[in-house]
Amino acid sequence: MDNDGRAPGEPRPVFPSALIAALSAAPETAAFECEGRQVTRAAVLDLIAAGVHGLRAAALGPGRTLALRTGVTPEGFALQIAAHLLGCRVIGLRPGLTPGQLAHVLASGVDAVLTDAASDDDSDLVKAAGDLPLLRTRVDLLSTTPAPGSYRADPAALVARGRPDDIALITLTSGSTGTPKGVERTYRSYTQEWAWQPAGWTPQVRALAADYGRFLLFGTLTSGVMFKHLGFCLMSGGTAVIPAAPFRFPDVLESHRPTALLLTVPRLHQILDELRDRTVDTSSLRAVQVAGSPLTPHRLHEAVTRLGRAVYTGYGQTEAGLLTVLSSDDIAERGAAVLDSVGRAWAHVHISVRDDKGAEVPTGTTGEIWVRTPATLARYWEDKQETREVLTADGWVRTRDLGHLDAQGFLRLTGRSREVVIVNAVVYYTGPVERVLADHPDVDTAHVVGAPDERTGEAAHAFVVAAQGRTPDLGALRALVADRLGEAGVPATITLVPEVPVAPSGKPDKRRLLAEYGPGAAG
């Protein structure tokens, strides 16, 4: 028998069955500490069961699609889990979607929309939803607080009904392509993913789980990585701590005493900058996961110096989940030699570095990073071409990132084979921004390039050549990008240049553009 009671070869119960079992095993333990109130695991199960009944009454079930915009609350999480128990295809409507992007998403086979808004004050979503059924968290699904322990009276409500090969969740990307790109993952994928399956935890994962007693939860649950780490906290017996807004880093670390949290690189920079000038008690921290964009060796060293052995960094993608981890133990053992790496393969992840023909290259040789993991995407939403380019027939994901492995298995990233910029841990594609800028009548050509940025991890910088006889208004260009792609797609700088340097290949030399005309360039 496996350590979860299964016979050899017997499939695991479908996602989120393992979560329901974990919550049921310790019903009186706090699952959430939300703005000072304790929400037990039994209370979360009550909310989930109530959500199942409400969503089922709205004709939602296996294969049906629910788009949801909910806050970082126990109720929001419970309703998403309820949708998954019913086997729904869930699309999280991340913050910052423009009206046009919302309309595009909701016109793509969505059956109902779930919102926290109690009235039509959520006007952009109401307008985009049109004739779609609009379900309101407090009005339609949780109008009354479920009776304590009510989930026990209806155990069938907590039985997972998802079909393994159906899509469980679509995670939307930045939308910088004009319409958001979505990564689709199946119920089978989530059933097998490390965070949601204690039965398959390696010693390395179990050691990390012990540090998740109090996980600081903030931001948005539409973030695939935040949703995963919340699940990992609950699966490991921990409590998710939701601070009241507004709160401030690093003070929230002293006031709420989390043992674990997930940080973007810019947020880490902010914390480190503050800790240089004043003392804040961070002694509760046991696991600080830093992700989303490259972390320079000197900043990583500073983080370990100030926050101790709690610091982890690594490398991952929405398409394949967490891929590598570099821990403070690695740094303590190997010193500066690994500060420029992103660590070694995480649980159940296989990494292969290959040339442009798909053949593996020798250790130490740079190539494209290919990965295989149970958390692999099924496909890109409504993009067969992109799916064919990234997902191989035998289950490998082409990350389109470049790097090399050393003899000890540490991975070092050296660049990207695709034109993207990672701003505040969100991937933005430069091509659509270039096309929008070049569409302005005062612009001849436009080029966008990313550069390291202490505040946002990376920043996008645009360079435009004026159309003959014209002088572009840079404010108007920024407004155009904001209108087409959303505020988050607007480059950090837009610079008018007389011409674009050309590389020996005959292509525009973006690195020279940045060096000659970018922020900090001489003259």
C-alpha positions as semicolon CSV with decimal commas, in nm:
position;residue;x (nm);y (nm);z (nm)
1;M;0,000;0,000;0,000
2;D;0,109;0,361;-0,061
3;N;0,140;0,587;0,243
4;D;-0,205;0,733;0,172
5;G;-0,373;0,393;0,190
6;R;-0,386;0,322;-0,185
7;A;-0,306;-0,014;-0,335
8;P;-0,013;-0,017;-0,582
9;G;-0,122;0,132;-0,913
10;E;-0,447;0,268;-0,772
11;P;-0,499;0,632;-0,883
12;R;-0,512;0,906;-0,622
13;P;-0,852;1,062;-0,554
14;V;-0,897;1,360;-0,785
15;F;-0,812;1,715;-0,680
16;P;-0,912;1,865;-0,435
17;S;-0,991;1,544;-0,241
18;A;-0,660;1,551;-0,052
19;L;-0,732;1,906;0,068
20;I;-1,075;1,806;0,198
21;A;-0,914;1,515;0,382
22;A;-0,650;1,743;0,534
23;L;-0,910;1,995;0,653
24;S;-1,131;1,717;0,794
25;A;-0,842;1,562;0,988
26;A;-0,809;1,861;1,224
27;P;-1,145;2,042;1,215
28;E;-1,086;2,265;1,518
29;T;-0,747;2,393;1,402
30;A;-0,740;2,742;1,252
31;A;-0,721;2,739;0,872
32;F;-0,724;3,120;0,844
33;E;-0,647;3,411;1,068
34;C;-0,829;3,685;0,882
35;E;-0,801;4,043;1,009
36;G;-0,791;3,916;1,365
37;R;-1,066;3,651;1,343
38;Q;-0,994;3,280;1,356
39;V;-1,162;3,060;1,093
40;T;-1,136;2,691;1,177
41;R;-1,095;2,415;0,922
42;A;-1,446;2,298;1,007
43;A;-1,579;2,647;0,926
44;V;-1,397;2,639;0,591
45;L;-1,554;2,301;0,515
46;D;-1,895;2,451;0,600
47;L;-1,828;2,735;0,354
48;I;-1,716;2,492;0,086
49;A;-2,025;2,275;0,128
50;A;-2,252;2,583;0,112
51;G;-2,068;2,694;-0,200
52;V;-2,119;2,355;-0,363
53;H;-2,495;2,379;-0,310
54;G;-2,511;2,736;-0,440
55;L;-2,300;2,672;-0,747
56;R;-2,486;2,351;-0,826
57;A;-2,814;2,545;-0,808
58;A;-2,668;2,776;-1,073
59;A;-2,628;2,470;-1,301
60;L;-2,252;2,450;-1,259
61;G;-2,080;2,113;-1,269
62;P;-1,827;1,903;-1,463
63;G;-1,704;2,082;-1,773
64;R;-1,893;2,404;-1,699
65;T;-1,691;2,727;-1,679
66;L;-1,693;2,972;-1,387
67;A;-1,506;3,303;-1,403
68;L;-1,446;3,448;-1,057
69;R;-1,329;3,773;-0,906
70;T;-1,303;3,731;-0,530
71;G;-1,084;3,881;-0,263
72;V;-0,816;3,719;-0,050
73;T;-1,061;3,580;0,204
74;P;-1,158;3,241;0,346
75;E;-1,487;3,276;0,159
76;G;-1,318;3,344;-0,174
77;F;-1,090;3,042;-0,135
78;A;-1,378;2,819;-0,021
79;L;-1,589;2,907;-0,325
80;Q;-1,305;2,828;-0,563
81;I;-1,256;2,491;-0,396
82;A;-1,633;2,434;-0,418
83;A;-1,616;2,496;-0,793
84;H;-1,334;2,244;-0,821
85;L;-1,527;1,985;-0,620
86;L;-1,804;2,017;-0,878
87;G;-1,551;1,964;-1,159
88;C;-1,582;2,316;-1,300
89;R;-1,334;2,485;-1,528
90;V;-1,231;2,794;-1,328
91;I;-1,090;3,119;-1,468
92;G;-0,959;3,366;-1,212
93;L;-1,011;3,725;-1,324
94;R;-0,686;3,882;-1,210
95;P;-0,673;4,250;-1,106
96;G;-0,593;4,503;-1,376
97;L;-0,779;4,351;-1,671
98;T;-0,906;4,622;-1,903
99;P;-1,275;4,628;-2,002
100;G;-1,181;4,489;-2,342
101;Q;-0,979;4,207;-2,188
102;L;-1,262;4,122;-1,948
103;A;-1,508;4,111;-2,235
104;H;-1,276;3,883;-2,433
105;V;-1,234;3,639;-2,144
106;L;-1,603;3,627;-2,060
107;A;-1,699;3,571;-2,424
108;S;-1,487;3,255;-2,441
109;G;-1,730;2,991;-2,321
110;V;-1,790;3,119;-1,968
111;D;-2,115;2,992;-1,814
112;A;-2,132;3,215;-1,504
113;V;-1,941;3,489;-1,322
114;L;-1,875;3,505;-0,949
115;T;-1,798;3,836;-0,779
116;D;-1,762;3,965;-0,423
117;A;-1,940;4,288;-0,516
118;A;-2,275;4,317;-0,340
119;S;-2,425;4,543;-0,608
120;D;-2,352;4,696;-0,944
121;D;-2,056;4,887;-0,801
122;D;-1,842;4,627;-0,979
123;S;-1,953;4,801;-1,297
124;D;-1,669;4,698;-1,531
125;L;-1,736;4,331;-1,458
126;V;-2,114;4,374;-1,475
127;K;-2,086;4,541;-1,814
128;A;-1,843;4,282;-1,948
129;A;-2,060;3,995;-1,822
130;G;-2,356;4,111;-2,027
131;D;-2,625;3,843;-2,013
132;L;-2,412;3,589;-1,828
133;P;-2,547;3,478;-1,487
134;L;-2,380;3,694;-1,220
135;L;-2,338;3,523;-0,882
136;R;-2,260;3,738;-0,579
137;T;-2,064;3,586;-0,292
138;R;-2,269;3,729;-0,005
139;V;-2,602;3,763;-0,182
140;D;-2,640;3,445;-0,385
141;L;-2,405;3,189;-0,229
142;L;-2,322;3,280;0,131
143;S;-2,612;3,503;0,233
144;T;-2,609;3,340;0,577
145;T;-2,322;3,195;0,773
146;P;-2,341;2,814;0,752
147;A;-2,433;2,641;1,077
148;P;-2,122;2,510;1,255
149;G;-2,048;2,154;1,150
150;S;-2,315;2,154;0,879
151;Y;-2,072;1,994;0,633
152;R;-2,095;1,670;0,835
153;A;-2,466;1,638;0,755
154;D;-2,400;1,624;0,382
155;P;-2,074;1,440;0,313
156;A;-2,166;1,399;-0,054
157;A;-2,121;1,774;-0,101
158;L;-1,749;1,734;-0,033
159;V;-1,690;1,452;-0,284
160;A;-1,472;1,562;-0,576
161;R;-1,643;1,511;-0,911
162;G;-1,380;1,647;-1,147
163;R;-1,284;1,436;-1,446
164;P;-0,905;1,387;-1,463
165;D;-0,861;1,515;-1,816
166;D;-1,096;1,815;-1,782
167;I;-0,945;2,159;-1,733
168;A;-0,945;2,258;-1,365
169;L;-0,797;2,607;-1,384
170;I;-0,695;2,867;-1,639
171;T;-0,434;3,109;-1,509
172;L;-0,433;3,432;-1,708
173;T;-0,106;3,600;-1,794
174;S;-0,041;3,974;-1,808
175;G;-0,251;4,037;-2,117
176;S;0,036;4,224;-2,279
177;T;-0,039;4,041;-2,602
178;G;-0,355;4,251;-2,626
179;T;-0,569;3,965;-2,496
180;P;-0,462;3,766;-2,190
181;K;-0,287;3,437;-2,259
182;G;-0,412;3,156;-2,042
183;V;-0,234;2,848;-1,913
184;E;-0,473;2,554;-1,884
185;R;-0,411;2,275;-1,634
186;T;-0,615;1,961;-1,582
187;Y;-0,756;1,798;-1,271
188;R;-0,499;1,521;-1,323
189;S;-0,219;1,780;-1,312
190;Y;-0,337;1,927;-0,981
191;T;-0,400;1,579;-0,840
192;Q;-0,034;1,496;-0,899
193;E;0,125;1,831;-0,806
194;W;0,363;1,828;-0,508
195;A;0,190;2,101;-0,305
196;W;-0,147;1,926;-0,296
197;Q;-0,031;1,566;-0,234
198;P;0,125;1,492;0,107
199;A;0,135;1,124;0,016
200;G;0,401;1,200;-0,242
201;W;0,609;1,448;-0,041
202;T;0,981;1,389;-0,053
203;P;1,192;1,453;0,260
204;Q;1,284;1,792;0,110
205;V;0,916;1,889;0,074
206;R;0,828;1,760;0,420
207;A;1,106;1,971;0,571
208;L;0,964;2,279;0,399
209;A;0,609;2,193;0,509
210;A;0,720;2,205;0,872
211;D;0,802;2,575;0,824
212;Y;0,453;2,670;0,698
213;G;0,286;2,701;1,039
214;R;0,183;3,063;0,967
215;F;0,179;3,158;0,600
216;L;0,132;3,530;0,523
217;L;-0,138;3,552;0,255
218;F;-0,186;3,869;0,051
219;G;-0,214;3,988;-0,310
220;T;-0,454;3,781;-0,518
221;L;-0,565;3,418;-0,530
222;T;-0,570;3,442;-0,911
223;S;-0,192;3,410;-0,884
224;G;-0,121;3,043;-0,952
225;V;0,182;3,046;-0,724
226;M;-0,001;3,213;-0,433
227;F;-0,292;2,967;-0,467
228;K;-0,043;2,679;-0,460
229;H;0,144;2,802;-0,153
230;L;-0,184;2,862;0,031
231;G;-0,280;2,504;-0,048
232;F;0,059;2,383;0,070
233;C;0,013;2,568;0,400
234;L;-0,327;2,408;0,461
235;M;-0,208;2,064;0,352
236;S;0,081;2,086;0,599
237;G;-0,148;2,176;0,891
238;G;-0,066;2,546;0,896
239;T;-0,270;2,865;0,922
240;A;-0,296;3,127;0,648
241;V;-0,259;3,474;0,802
242;I;-0,441;3,753;0,615
243;P;-0,345;4,100;0,743
244;A;-0,593;4,386;0,739
245;A;-0,534;4,636;0,461
246;P;-0,344;4,855;0,435
247;F;-0,033;4,700;0,581
248;R;0,333;4,776;0,541
249;F;0,642;4,567;0,481
250;P;0,849;4,483;0,678
251;D;0,635;4,589;0,979
252;V;0,374;4,321;0,904
253;L;0,642;4,060;0,971
254;E;0,680;4,186;1,327
255;S;0,309;4,239;1,396
256;H;0,175;3,911;1,251
257;R;0,474;3,682;1,313
258;P;0,449;3,467;0,997
259;T;0,680;3,171;0,960
260;A;0,650;3,161;0,580
261;L;0,572;3,396;0,296
262;L;0,607;3,436;-0,078
263;L;0,784;3,748;-0,207
264;T;0,860;3,897;-0,545
265;V;1,211;4,029;-0,596
266;P;1,101;4,396;-0,580
267;R;0,921;4,332;-0,250
268;L;1,235;4,169;-0,112
269;H;1,438;4,472;-0,223
270;Q;1,197;4,700;-0,036
271;I;1,228;4,494;0,281
272;L;1,608;4,486;0,264
273;D;1,624;4,860;0,203
274;E;1,407;4,925;0,508
275;L;1,609;4,690;0,727
276;R;1,924;4,886;0,649
277;D;1,779;5,189;0,826
278;R;1,577;5,046;1,114
279;T;1,532;4,734;1,323
280;V;1,228;4,512;1,265
281;D;1,183;4,176;1,435
282;T;1,184;3,911;1,161
283;S;1,285;3,623;1,387
284;S;0,962;3,429;1,324
285;L;1,055;3,361;0,961
286;R;1,143;3,006;0,860
287;A;1,070;3,002;0,486
288;V;1,089;3,314;0,267
289;Q;1,027;3,208;-0,091
290;V;1,159;3,466;-0,340
291;A;1,031;3,424;-0,694
292;G;0,910;3,591;-1,011
293;S;1,223;3,749;-1,160
294;P;1,601;3,720;-1,140
295;L;1,765;3,792;-0,803
296;T;2,121;3,922;-0,828
297;P;2,392;3,743;-0,626
298;H;2,469;4,047;-0,411
299;R;2,102;4,092;-0,319
300;L;2,065;3,721;-0,242
301;H;2,369;3,740;-0,015
302;E;2,221;4,043;0,160
303;A;1,888;3,863;0,207
304;V;2,057;3,562;0,367
305;T;2,266;3,792;0,586
306;R;1,965;3,989;0,713
307;L;1,693;3,721;0,719
308;G;1,904;3,416;0,794
309;R;1,853;3,062;0,672
310;A;1,484;3,123;0,598
311;V;1,561;3,252;0,249
312;Y;1,488;3,035;-0,054
313;T;1,499;3,137;-0,416
314;G;1,438;2,940;-0,730
315;Y;1,297;2,925;-1,079
316;G;0,955;2,835;-1,209
317;Q;0,696;2,902;-1,475
318;T;0,318;2,913;-1,480
319;E;0,337;2,645;-1,749
320;A;0,522;2,394;-1,531
321;G;0,517;2,515;-1,169
322;L;0,815;2,531;-0,936
323;L;1,119;2,387;-1,112
324;T;1,427;2,455;-0,899
325;V;1,506;2,572;-0,545
326;L;1,819;2,727;-0,398
327;S;1,810;2,714;-0,019
328;S;2,017;2,883;0,246
329;D;2,156;2,539;0,328
330;D;2,294;2,523;-0,027
331;I;2,450;2,865;0,022
332;A;2,589;2,776;0,366
333;E;2,744;2,459;0,226
334;R;2,879;2,593;-0,103
335;G;2,913;2,967;-0,042
336;A;2,944;3,224;-0,317
337;A;2,985;2,952;-0,579
338;V;2,607;2,903;-0,601
339;L;2,481;3,259;-0,549
340;D;2,447;3,302;-0,927
341;S;2,237;2,988;-0,964
342;V;1,866;2,922;-0,919
343;G;1,928;2,595;-0,739
344;R;1,860;2,233;-0,820
345;A;1,555;2,046;-0,948
346;W;1,259;2,047;-0,709
347;A;1,053;1,741;-0,623
348;H;0,953;1,526;-0,922
349;V;1,102;1,774;-1,174
350;H;1,329;1,661;-1,458
351;I;1,550;1,918;-1,633
352;S;1,721;1,880;-1,967
353;V;1,933;2,139;-2,148
354;R;1,910;2,107;-2,526
355;D;2,035;2,263;-2,846
356;D;1,817;2,417;-3,117
357;K;1,756;2,072;-3,267
358;G;1,628;1,928;-2,940
359;A;1,939;1,722;-2,860
360;E;2,078;1,722;-2,504
361;V;2,401;1,917;-2,460
362;P;2,691;1,824;-2,230
363;T;2,700;1,939;-1,868
364;G;2,811;2,300;-1,848
365;T;2,699;2,382;-2,202
366;T;2,438;2,652;-2,252
367;G;2,115;2,564;-2,428
368;E;1,740;2,588;-2,398
369;I;1,594;2,455;-2,073
370;W;1,339;2,177;-2,116
371;V;1,144;2,044;-1,815
372;R;0,907;1,762;-1,737
373;T;0,689;1,758;-1,428
374;P;0,343;1,637;-1,317
375;A;0,237;2,004;-1,299
376;T;0,273;2,060;-1,674
377;L;0,012;2,263;-1,858
378;A;-0,234;2,084;-2,083
379;R;-0,232;2,362;-2,341
380;Y;-0,253;2,735;-2,388
381;W;-0,605;2,871;-2,390
382;E;-0,725;2,923;-2,748
383;D;-0,370;2,910;-2,886
384;K;-0,287;2,586;-3,065
385;Q;0,026;2,728;-3,229
386;E;0,179;2,835;-2,898
387;T;0,090;2,497;-2,748
388;R;0,269;2,314;-3,031
389;E;0,577;2,531;-2,988
390;V;0,606;2,481;-2,612
391;L;0,463;2,136;-2,530
392;T;0,624;1,831;-2,689
393;A;0,444;1,510;-2,773
394;D;0,630;1,321;-2,499
395;G;0,542;1,570;-2,224
396;W;0,842;1,804;-2,213
397;V;0,789;2,179;-2,178
398;R;1,024;2,407;-2,369
399;T;1,074;2,698;-2,130
400;R;1,239;2,913;-2,399
401;D;1,484;3,021;-2,131
402;L;1,856;2,963;-2,178
403;G;2,094;2,824;-1,920
404;H;2,325;2,542;-1,818
405;L;2,358;2,277;-1,548
406;D;2,678;2,217;-1,355
407;A;2,810;1,880;-1,237
408;Q;2,620;1,911;-0,906
409;G;2,289;1,983;-1,079
410;F;2,274;2,357;-1,006
411;L;2,101;2,550;-1,284
412;R;2,222;2,889;-1,404
413;L;2,004;3,105;-1,626
414;T;2,183;3,300;-1,897
415;G;1,904;3,460;-2,099
416;R;1,577;3,410;-2,278
417;S;1,500;3,285;-2,622
418;R;1,182;3,491;-2,626
419;E;1,127;3,865;-2,606
420;V;0,972;3,921;-2,266
421;V;1,023;4,149;-1,968
422;I;0,932;4,037;-1,612
423;V;0,793;4,333;-1,420
424;N;0,684;4,273;-1,059
425;A;0,690;3,898;-1,128
426;V;0,453;3,934;-1,427
427;V;0,563;3,842;-1,778
428;Y;0,513;4,109;-2,044
429;Y;0,575;4,045;-2,411
430;T;0,757;4,324;-2,588
431;G;0,616;4,259;-2,936
432;P;0,260;4,381;-2,870
433;V;0,391;4,700;-2,705
434;E;0,611;4,764;-3,008
435;R;0,317;4,712;-3,241
436;V;0,094;4,952;-3,047
437;L;0,361;5,224;-3,046
438;A;0,437;5,177;-3,415
439;D;0,066;5,206;-3,491
440;H;0,072;5,573;-3,389
441;P;0,089;5,800;-3,697
442;D;0,381;5,998;-3,553
443;V;0,598;5,687;-3,509
444;D;0,805;5,514;-3,775
445;T;0,947;5,223;-3,576
446;A;0,942;5,119;-3,210
447;H;1,155;4,880;-3,007
448;V;1,114;4,765;-2,647
449;V;1,385;4,609;-2,433
450;G;1,400;4,498;-2,071
451;A;1,664;4,595;-1,817
452;P;1,722;4,513;-1,448
453;D;1,537;4,743;-1,210
454;E;1,579;4,759;-0,831
455;R;1,214;4,849;-0,778
456;T;1,033;4,613;-1,016
457;G;1,286;4,338;-1,086
458;E;1,295;4,432;-1,452
459;A;1,156;4,730;-1,641
460;A;1,057;4,779;-2,004
461;H;1,214;5,067;-2,195
462;A;1,077;5,177;-2,532
463;F;1,266;5,356;-2,807
464;V;1,080;5,516;-3,096
465;V;1,192;5,670;-3,423
466;A;0,968;5,952;-3,542
467;A;0,784;5,934;-3,871
468;Q;0,928;6,179;-4,123
469;G;0,824;6,534;-4,045
470;R;0,653;6,438;-3,720
471;T;0,730;6,477;-3,349
472;P;0,559;6,217;-3,130
473;D;0,403;6,331;-2,805
474;L;0,541;6,083;-2,551
475;G;0,245;6,131;-2,318
476;A;0,009;6,041;-2,600
477;L;0,213;5,727;-2,670
478;R;0,188;5,620;-2,307
479;A;-0,187;5,679;-2,312
480;L;-0,220;5,470;-2,629
481;V;-0,041;5,172;-2,473
482;A;-0,249;5,203;-2,156
483;D;-0,569;5,208;-2,360
484;R;-0,475;4,906;-2,572
485;L;-0,288;4,689;-2,322
486;G;-0,366;4,831;-1,977
487;E;-0,161;5,049;-1,746
488;A;0,070;4,763;-1,652
489;G;0,185;4,736;-2,014
490;V;0,314;5,095;-2,031
491;P;0,697;5,099;-2,054
492;A;0,890;5,260;-1,770
493;T;1,045;5,500;-2,021
494;I;0,975;5,599;-2,380
495;T;1,267;5,767;-2,556
496;L;1,275;5,936;-2,894
497;V;1,590;5,829;-3,083
498;P;1,725;5,944;-3,424
499;E;1,794;5,591;-3,548
500;V;1,819;5,230;-3,437
501;P;2,161;5,060;-3,422
502;V;2,190;4,748;-3,636
503;A;2,365;4,430;-3,522
504;P;2,596;4,232;-3,755
505;S;2,301;4,000;-3,820
506;G;2,114;4,293;-3,975
507;K;1,859;4,296;-3,695
508;P;1,798;4,592;-3,460
509;D;2,054;4,590;-3,180
510;K;1,836;4,642;-2,874
511;R;2,122;4,613;-2,629
512;R;2,301;4,902;-2,797
513;L;1,977;5,099;-2,792
514;L;1,962;5,053;-2,416
515;A;2,330;5,133;-2,367
516;E;2,330;5,445;-2,585
517;Y;1,988;5,593;-2,508
518;G;1,851;5,416;-2,202
519;P;1,837;5,535;-1,841
520;G;2,184;5,624;-1,722
521;A;2,334;5,639;-2,071
522;A;2,603;5,902;-2,113
523;G;2,502;6,212;-2,306
